[in-house]
Amino acid sequence: MAETQYTEDNIRSLDWKEHIRMRPGMYIGKLGDGSSPDDGIYILLKEVIDNCIDEFVMGAGKTIEVRIKEKEVKVRDFGRGIPLGKVIDVVSKMNTGGKYDSRAFKKSVGLNGVGTKAVNALSSFFKVESIRDNQLKAAEFSLGELTNDVAIEESSKRKGTKVIFIPDEAIFKNFKYRNEYVEKMLKNYVYLNPGLTIDFNGQKFYSENGLKDLLMETISEEDMAYPIIHLRGEDIEVAITHSKTQYSEEYHSFVNGQNTTQGGTHLAAFREALVKTIREFYGKNYDASDVRKSIVSAVSIKVMEPVFESQTKTKLGSTDMGGDLPTVRTFINDFLKTQLDNYLHKNHEAADGIQRKIVQAERERKELSGIRKLAKDRAKKSNLHNKKLRDCRVHLADVKNERNLESTLFITEGDSASGSITKSRDVNTQAVFSLRGKPLNTYGMTKKIVYENEEFNLLQAALNIEDSMEDLRYNNIVIATDADVDGMHIRLLLITFFLQFFPELIKEGHLYILQTPLFRVRNKKKTIYCYTEEERRDALEELKPKPEITRFKGLGEISPDEFVHFIGNDIRLDPVMLDKSMSIEELLSFYMGKNTPDRQEFIIENLKVELDRVEE
């Protein structure tokens, strides 16, 4: 066999936009359709806003306007404006940007210089406009290619930069921006930049008290064990309280204004320093898990030229603060040792509140320890093979793998449905956990039940969240049940379980409901799956005269060959979100408490719609 020639002709150099479009995951994590907070369309928005934030930090422009109308996004700042001669280069040439002069942007957010270029390459329409010195320069692009180089003109508009883009539907299939996710992102920006106003579709976000306001938004005052401890220093800010009702630890962590949803060195240092300071303050060697149980806190630090473990900057890898500063660990430890200790000496209410929580956690842990040991022994026997779980290869903690954000656990009922999903799933990123019948109603029960109930114990083990969310194994947890009354009930019972014991899974946007089609409409040439009555009508219209219609009653009826379509690229997920106006306690008692007439009425009203859909 002739040897293949390996010459310079074989080496193909992709230009910047081809590279971004070929490997978008390297630049923006996963693609998605907007149903998840870490989907690519939000990363695009974030990259554009990060540049506006850098202007605000430099003291230029106190307001950012964000407009999202269906698929079009507009972001306008009132900063200094991009130098007019560089407008095209800044959004279309790799390694061009003002951020390489590290004097100006020592603690900047978007340090990789790829930001707006990735947005440009991944947008079907992209327009940038810069106004400075009473002149305006604009340029338009499509998929990163310059389509309209608009000459400089005189302008009386306020200085600043405006970017308009429409994500490319060839890459982001059926996407839609969800206001809840956009609002959460924008609120984080104002908490981290007190004095900044962000105007989103006419609604204004502003924060005076930084991370203290973030915690006020996260936990109701009635649920706080003591008023929020809010400490600020050079390059660091923390806010801490404990919840009266929540079991787990909850952290919101940030580096240079970036929400590090997967933590990193700064969060590990914060958790360690907190325990150390509290032990020293009370002079008792409390168990670390007792000190941190039920904590709700936020920590933000600024680091010079941070190193992140993943392209989307969700986990900090740096161990140093930069320059001649100490390590991240020493810096956070010294800050808490001084500031938190001083605060507790002066504020007896907080000091007493923390101690009460620790003693209560200790008591509960001891009560649980016997049961936990039994459960662990049981789990060990079955853990060689968690019999409920068909695992996948890539997990959320594998931050070096660009598919880690796709890691998904489907929770299914019965063997027929889990059989179909198991046969048609992507074994790299999709795992299946099958329930046997209806799970237990855990409303009002204590954590003890999680260990005593084999299914919940195995589910907790599969997710790996017994002690904290740090080691969560799957980014997406998807409840996949039939769309009938039984399926709805199972959904409700599972959501109750997560709300009761692991609410931050829901708060952080990890829990979803799988949408499955109600009908299949097909003729000899084409098959269309319909999720709503409206889609069914459209399909009948498209495939007339006489298409064949199949009504799916349960997931078990759908063959694995077909199931592939519903959990692959075109997967449709409904995020389970918490409504700010209702606390978790109220929510649980409304849905799962004693049968109140209100709830019966509510469920009948809402189920009616579902059942009508099912019966048609």
C-alpha positions in Angstrom: 0.0 0.0 0.0 1.4 3.4 -1.0 2.5 5.6 1.9 0.3 8.7 2.4 2.2 11.9 1.8 2.3 14.2 4.8 3.4 17.6 3.5 2.6 21.2 4.2 -0.5 20.9 2.0 -2.0 18.6 4.5 -1.9 21.2 7.3 -5.0 23.2 7.1 -5.1 26.4 9.0 -8.7 27.4 9.9 -9.3 31.1 10.1 -10.7 32.4 13.4 -14.4 32.3 12.5 -14.2 28.8 11.0 -12.5 27.5 14.1 -15.1 29.0 16.4 -18.0 27.7 14.2 -16.5 24.3 14.0 -15.7 23.9 17.7 -18.2 26.3 19.4 -18.0 24.2 22.6 -14.4 25.3 23.1 -15.5 28.9 23.3 -18.9 29.0 24.9 -19.4 25.6 26.6 -22.6 23.8 25.4 -25.0 25.0 22.7 -28.5 24.3 24.0 -31.8 26.0 23.2 -32.0 28.4 26.2 -33.8 26.1 28.6 -30.7 25.9 30.8 -28.9 28.9 32.4 -25.5 27.8 31.0 -26.7 27.4 27.4 -24.6 29.2 24.7 -27.1 32.0 24.0 -26.6 33.3 27.5 -22.8 33.1 27.2 -23.0 35.2 24.0 -25.0 37.8 25.9 -22.6 37.7 28.8 -19.5 38.2 26.6 -21.0 41.4 25.2 -22.1 42.7 28.6 -18.7 41.9 30.1 -17.1 44.5 27.9 -19.7 47.1 29.1 -18.9 46.1 32.7 -15.2 46.7 32.1 -16.1 50.3 31.0 -18.1 50.8 34.2 -15.2 49.5 36.3 -12.9 52.0 34.5 -15.4 54.8 35.6 -17.0 55.2 32.2 -20.8 54.9 31.9 -23.1 54.1 34.8 -26.0 52.5 32.8 -26.2 49.5 30.5 -29.3 49.0 28.4 -30.2 45.4 27.4 -33.1 44.7 25.0 -34.2 41.3 24.0 -37.0 41.0 21.5 -37.6 37.3 20.5 -34.3 36.3 18.9 -32.6 39.8 18.6 -30.4 41.1 21.4 -29.2 44.8 21.8 -26.7 45.9 24.3 -25.8 49.5 24.7 -23.3 51.1 27.1 -22.3 54.7 27.7 -18.6 54.1 28.2 -15.8 55.6 26.1 -16.7 53.8 22.9 -14.3 51.6 20.9 -11.6 53.8 19.1 -13.2 54.4 15.7 -10.3 53.1 13.7 -10.4 49.7 15.6 -14.1 49.0 15.5 -13.9 46.2 12.9 -10.6 44.7 14.3 -11.9 44.5 17.9 -14.9 42.3 16.9 -13.2 40.3 14.2 -9.5 39.9 14.7 -8.1 37.4 17.2 -5.9 38.8 19.9 -7.0 42.4 19.3 -8.5 44.2 22.3 -7.7 46.7 25.0 -7.4 44.0 27.7 -3.8 43.0 26.9 -2.5 46.2 28.5 -2.8 44.8 31.9 -2.4 48.2 33.6 -5.8 49.2 32.5 -7.5 45.8 33.0 -5.7 44.1 35.8 -8.8 42.6 37.3 -10.9 42.5 34.2 -13.5 39.9 33.4 -13.2 39.0 29.7 -9.5 38.4 29.6 -9.2 35.9 26.8 -9.9 38.5 24.1 -12.2 36.1 22.3 -15.5 37.3 23.7 -17.2 39.5 21.1 -15.4 37.6 18.3 -17.1 34.4 19.3 -20.4 36.2 19.4 -19.8 37.6 15.9 -18.8 34.2 14.5 -21.9 32.5 16.0 -24.4 35.1 14.9 -26.4 35.3 11.7 -26.5 39.0 12.1 -24.0 41.1 14.2 -23.7 44.9 14.2 -21.4 47.0 16.2 -21.6 50.8 16.6 -19.2 53.0 18.4 -19.8 56.7 19.2 -17.0 59.0 20.5 -15.9 62.6 19.8 -19.3 63.3 18.2 -18.6 60.7 15.5 -20.2 57.3 14.9 -18.6 54.3 13.2 -20.7 51.1 12.5 -20.0 47.7 10.9 -22.3 44.8 10.1 -21.4 41.1 9.9 -23.0 37.7 9.1 -21.4 34.6 10.6 -18.2 36.6 11.2 -18.0 37.9 7.6 -18.0 41.7 7.2 -21.1 42.6 5.1 -21.3 46.3 5.6 -18.5 48.7 6.5 -20.4 51.9 7.3 -18.3 55.1 6.9 -17.7 57.4 9.9 -20.4 60.0 10.2 -21.1 62.9 12.5 -23.4 62.1 15.5 -25.0 63.9 18.4 -25.7 60.6 20.3 -24.2 60.0 23.7 -20.8 58.3 23.5 -20.5 54.5 24.1 -20.8 51.2 22.2 -23.9 49.4 20.9 -23.9 45.8 19.8 -26.9 44.0 18.1 -26.8 40.3 17.4 -29.0 37.4 16.4 -27.6 34.0 17.4 -27.3 31.7 14.4 -30.2 29.2 14.3 -28.1 26.7 12.4 -26.0 26.3 15.6 -28.6 27.2 18.3 -31.6 25.1 17.3 -35.1 26.4 18.3 -33.6 28.7 20.9 -35.4 31.2 23.0 -34.1 33.6 25.7 -35.8 33.0 29.1 -36.3 36.2 31.0 -35.8 34.4 34.4 -32.2 33.4 33.4 -31.4 36.8 31.9 -32.7 38.6 35.0 -30.6 36.4 37.3 -27.5 37.1 35.3 -28.1 40.9 35.2 -28.9 41.0 39.0 -25.5 39.3 39.7 -23.8 42.0 37.6 -25.4 44.8 39.7 -24.7 43.0 43.0 -21.0 42.9 42.0 -21.0 46.5 40.8 -22.8 48.7 43.3 -23.8 52.0 41.6 -24.4 50.3 38.2 -27.9 50.4 36.7 -28.9 47.8 34.1 -32.1 48.5 32.2 -33.5 45.3 30.8 -36.5 45.8 28.5 -37.5 48.8 30.6 -37.1 47.1 34.0 -34.2 48.6 36.1 -31.8 46.6 38.3 -29.6 48.4 40.8 -27.9 47.4 44.0 -26.5 49.5 46.8 -25.3 46.8 49.2 -23.7 44.3 46.9 -23.6 40.7 48.0 -25.9 41.5 51.0 -28.6 42.3 48.4 -27.9 39.0 46.6 -28.5 37.1 49.9 -31.7 39.1 50.6 -32.9 38.0 47.2 -32.0 34.3 47.9 -33.3 33.8 51.4 -36.3 35.3 53.2 -35.8 37.3 56.4 -38.0 34.9 58.3 -35.8 32.0 57.3 -32.5 33.7 58.5 -31.1 32.3 61.7 -29.5 35.8 62.3 -29.1 39.0 60.2 -26.7 38.8 57.3 -23.0 39.3 58.1 -21.6 41.5 55.3 -17.9 42.1 55.1 -15.9 44.1 52.5 -12.2 44.5 52.0 -9.7 45.3 49.2 -10.4 42.7 46.5 -12.8 40.7 48.6 -16.5 40.8 49.7 -18.5 38.2 51.6 -22.0 37.8 52.9 -23.0 35.0 55.3 -26.1 33.8 57.1 -27.6 30.4 58.0 -31.1 29.2 57.0 -33.5 27.9 59.7 -35.0 25.3 57.3 -32.6 24.4 54.6 -30.4 21.2 55.1 -27.7 21.9 52.6 -24.9 24.4 52.1 -25.5 27.1 49.5 -22.7 29.2 48.0 -22.7 32.0 45.4 -19.1 32.5 44.3 -17.5 35.1 42.0 -14.1 36.0 40.6 -13.6 39.4 38.9 -17.3 39.6 38.5 -17.6 36.2 36.9 -20.1 33.8 38.5 -18.0 30.7 39.2 -20.9 28.2 39.3 -18.5 25.3 39.8 -16.5 27.1 42.6 -12.7 26.5 42.6 -9.8 27.5 44.7 -11.5 30.6 46.2 -14.6 28.7 47.3 -12.6 25.9 48.8 -10.5 28.5 50.7 -13.6 30.3 51.9 -15.2 27.1 53.2 -12.0 26.1 55.0 -11.3 29.6 56.5 -14.9 29.9 57.7 -14.6 26.7 59.7 -11.2 27.6 61.1 -12.3 31.2 62.2 -15.5 29.9 63.9 -13.6 27.1 65.7 -11.1 29.6 67.0 -13.8 32.1 68.0 -15.7 29.6 70.1 -12.6 27.7 71.2 -14.2 24.4 70.2 -13.2 21.9 67.6 -16.6 21.7 65.9 -17.0 19.3 63.1 -16.6 21.2 59.8 -19.9 19.8 58.4 -21.8 21.1 61.5 -20.4 24.6 61.1 -21.4 24.8 57.4 -24.7 23.0 57.5 -27.6 25.3 56.3 -25.2 28.1 55.4 -26.3 30.5 52.7 -23.4 32.7 51.6 -21.7 34.6 48.8 -18.0 35.4 48.2 -16.5 37.5 45.6 -12.7 38.1 45.0 -10.7 40.0 42.5 -7.6 38.3 41.2 -4.9 39.5 38.7 -5.0 37.5 35.5 -7.0 34.6 36.9 -6.6 31.1 35.5 -9.9 29.2 35.0 -10.2 25.5 34.6 -12.8 25.7 31.8 -13.2 28.0 28.8 -16.5 29.4 30.2 -14.8 30.4 33.4 -17.1 28.5 35.8 -14.3 27.2 38.0 -11.2 29.1 39.3 -7.9 27.3 39.0 -5.6 30.1 40.2 -3.8 29.6 43.5 -2.3 33.1 43.6 -3.9 36.5 43.9 -1.3 37.9 41.4 1.4 40.5 41.7 3.1 40.5 45.1 0.0 39.4 46.9 -0.3 36.1 48.9 -2.0 32.9 47.7 -5.8 32.9 47.4 -6.0 30.6 50.4 -3.9 32.8 52.7 -5.6 36.0 51.5 -9.2 34.7 52.2 -8.1 33.1 55.5 -6.4 36.3 56.8 -9.4 38.3 55.8 -12.0 36.1 57.6 -9.7 35.6 60.6 -9.6 39.3 61.2 -12.9 40.6 59.9 -15.3 37.8 60.8 -13.7 37.4 64.2 -14.1 41.1 64.9 -17.7 41.1 63.7 -18.6 38.1 66.0 -17.1 39.8 69.0 -19.2 42.9 68.4 -22.4 41.3 67.2 -23.7 38.8 69.9 -26.9 38.1 67.9 -24.9 36.6 65.1 -22.5 34.8 67.4 -25.4 33.2 69.3 -27.3 32.4 66.1 -24.3 30.6 64.6 -23.6 28.6 67.8 -27.3 27.5 68.0 -27.1 26.3 64.4 -23.9 24.4 65.0 -25.3 22.6 68.2 -28.5 21.7 66.3 -26.5 20.4 63.4 -24.3 18.3 65.7 -27.4 16.8 67.4 -29.0 16.0 64.1 -25.8 14.5 62.7 -25.5 12.2 65.7 -29.1 11.1 65.4 -28.4 10.3 61.8 -25.1 8.7 62.2 -26.4 5.2 63.0 -28.8 5.2 60.1 -26.2 6.7 57.8 -23.8 3.9 58.6 -26.4 1.3 57.9 -27.3 3.0 54.6 -23.6 3.3 53.7 -23.1 -0.4 54.4 -26.1 -1.2 52.3 -25.0 1.2 49.6 -21.5 -0.4 49.6 -23.0 -3.8 48.9 -25.0 -2.4 46.0 -22.6 0.3 45.1 -20.4 -1.9 43.1 -23.4 -1.7 41.0 -26.0 1.0 41.8 -28.8 -1.2 40.4 -31.0 1.7 39.6 -28.3 3.6 37.6 -27.1 3.1 34.1 -24.2 5.6 34.2 -22.5 7.6 31.5 -18.8 8.3 30.9 -18.6 12.1 31.2 -19.5 13.9 34.5 -20.0 17.5 35.5 -16.7 17.5 37.5 -14.7 16.7 34.4 -14.2 20.4 33.7 -11.4 19.6 31.2 -13.9 17.8 29.0 -15.8 20.3 26.9 -18.9 18.1 27.0 -19.1 18.1 30.9 -22.0 20.6 30.8 -24.0 18.1 28.7 -23.9 15.4 31.5 -27.5 14.5 32.1 -29.3 12.1 34.4 -32.8 11.0 33.3 -35.0 9.8 36.2 -37.6 7.5 34.7 -40.5 5.5 36.0 -40.8 1.7 35.4 -38.7 -0.5 33.2 -40.3 0.1 29.9 -39.5 3.8 29.7 -36.0 3.4 31.2 -35.5 0.6 28.6 -36.3 2.9 25.7 -34.1 5.7 27.0 -31.2 3.4 27.9 -31.1 1.9 24.4 -31.3 5.3 22.6 -29.2 7.5 24.9 -25.7 8.9 24.3 -23.6 6.7 26.6 -21.0 9.5 26.9 -23.2 12.1 28.5 -26.6 10.6 29.3 -27.3 8.4 32.4 -30.6 6.8 33.4 -32.0 6.2 36.9 -35.1 4.1 37.0 -37.7 4.3 39.8 -40.0 1.5 40.8 -43.5 2.9 40.9 -44.3 6.0 42.9 -41.7 7.4 45.2 -42.5 8.3 48.8 -44.0 11.7 49.7 -41.2 13.2 51.8 -43.1 16.4 52.7 -42.4 17.4 56.3 -40.1 14.4 56.8 -36.5 14.7 58.2 -33.3 13.8 56.4 -33.5 10.5 58.1 -35.9 9.3 55.4 -33.3 9.8 52.7 -31.2 7.1 54.2 -34.0 4.8 55.2 -35.6 4.8 51.8 -33.5 2.7 49.4 -34.6 4.5 46.3 -33.8 8.0 47.6 -30.6 6.8 49.1 -29.5 5.4 45.8 -30.6 8.6 44.0 -28.6 10.7 46.4 -25.6 8.4 45.8 -26.0 8.6 42.0 -26.0 12.4 42.1 -23.2 12.5 44.7 -24.7 15.4 46.7 -24.9 13.9 50.2 -22.5 16.4 51.7 -22.5 19.3 49.3 -23.2 20.4 45.7 -19.5 20.7 45.0 -19.3 17.1 43.6 -22.7 17.0 41.7 -22.1 14.5 38.9 -24.6 15.7 36.3 -25.3 19.2 35.1 -28.9 18.4 34.1 -31.3 16.2 36.1 -34.3 15.4 34.0 -37.6 13.9 35.3 -38.8 11.8 32.4 -42.3 10.5 33.3 -45.5 10.0 31.3 -47.7 13.0 30.6 -50.7 11.3 32.4 -52.0 11.9 35.9 -49.7 9.2 37.4 -46.7 10.7 35.7 -47.7 14.2 37.0 -47.9 12.8 40.5 -44.5 11.2 40.3 -43.1 14.5 39.1 -44.6 16.3 42.0 -43.2 13.8 44.5 -39.7 14.1 43.0 -39.8 17.9 43.0 -40.9 17.7 46.7 -37.9 15.5 47.5 -35.5 17.9 45.8 -37.2 21.0 47.3 -37.1 19.5 50.8 -33.5 18.3 50.9 -31.6 19.7 48.0 -33.3 23.0 47.0 -30.2 24.5 45.5 -30.3 21.9 42.7 -33.5 23.8 41.7 -32.1 27.3 42.6 -29.1 26.7 40.4 -31.1 25.5 37.5 -30.2 21.8 37.3 -33.7 20.3 37.4 -35.9 19.8 34.3 -39.0 18.0 33.1 -38.6 16.2 29.8 -41.2 17.1 27.2 -42.3 14.1 25.1 -44.5 14.3 22.0 -48.2 13.6 22.3 -48.6 12.6 18.6 -46.7 11.3 15.6 -48.0 12.5 12.3 -46.5 11.0 9.1 -46.9 10.2 5.5 -44.6 8.2 3.2 -42.1 11.0 2.9 -42.0 12.7 6.3 -42.6 12.2 10.0 -43.4 15.1 12.4 -43.6 14.7 16.2 -46.1 17.0 17.8 -45.8 18.3 21.4 -49.0 20.3 21.4 -52.4 20.4 19.8 -51.3 23.4 17.7 -48.3 21.5 16.4 -50.6 18.6 15.5 -52.9 20.8 13.5 -49.9 22.3 11.6 -48.5 18.9 10.9 -51.9 17.7 9.5 -52.0 20.7 7.3 -48.5 20.2 6.0 -48.8 16.4 5.4 -52.3 16.3 3.9 -54.3 14.7 2.3 -54.4 11.7 4.7 -51.5 11.3 7.1 -51.3 8.6 9.7 -51.7 9.8 13.3 -50.4 8.0 16.3 -51.2 9.1 19.9 -48.5 8.3 22.4 -49.9 7.3 25.7 -46.7 6.6 27.6 -42.9 6.7 27.2 -42.8 2.9 27.2 -44.7 2.8 23.9 -42.1 4.8 22.0 -39.5 2.6 20.4 -35.8 3.3 21.1 -35.3 4.2 17.4 -37.8 7.0 17.8 -36.7 8.0 21.3 -33.4 9.0 20.0 -35.1 12.1 18.5 -36.5 13.3 21.8 -33.3 13.1 23.9 -30.8 14.1 21.2 -30.2 17.4 19.5 -33.9 18.3 19.5 -34.5 17.5 23.2 -37.1 19.8 24.7 -36.7 20.5 28.4 -38.9 22.6 30.8 -36.8 24.0 33.6 -38.2 23.7 37.1 -37.9 27.2 38.6 -38.6 28.7 42.0 -41.0 31.6 42.2 -39.4 34.4 44.2 -42.7 35.4 45.7 -43.2 32.1 47.5 -40.7 30.6 50.0 -39.9 26.9 49.7 -41.8 26.3 52.9 -45.0 27.9 51.4 -44.5 26.1 48.1 -44.2 22.7 49.8 -47.1 23.2 52.1 -49.3 24.4 49.2 -48.6 21.5 47.0 -48.0 18.7 49.5 -49.5 19.7 52.8 -53.0 18.8 54.0 -55.5 18.9 51.2 -56.6 22.5 51.2 -59.6 23.6 49.0 -57.2 26.2 47.4 -54.9 23.5 46.2 -57.6 21.2 45.0 -59.0 24.0 43.0 -55.6 25.0 41.6 -54.7 21.4 40.6 -58.1 20.8 39.0 -57.7 24.1 37.0 -54.2 23.2 35.9 -54.7 19.5 35.3 -57.8 20.2 33.3 -55.6 21.8 30.6 -53.2 18.8 30.6 -56.0 16.3 30.6 -57.7 18.0 27.7 -54.4 17.8 25.8 -54.1 14.1 26.6 -57.7 13.2 25.7 -57.8 15.0 22.4 
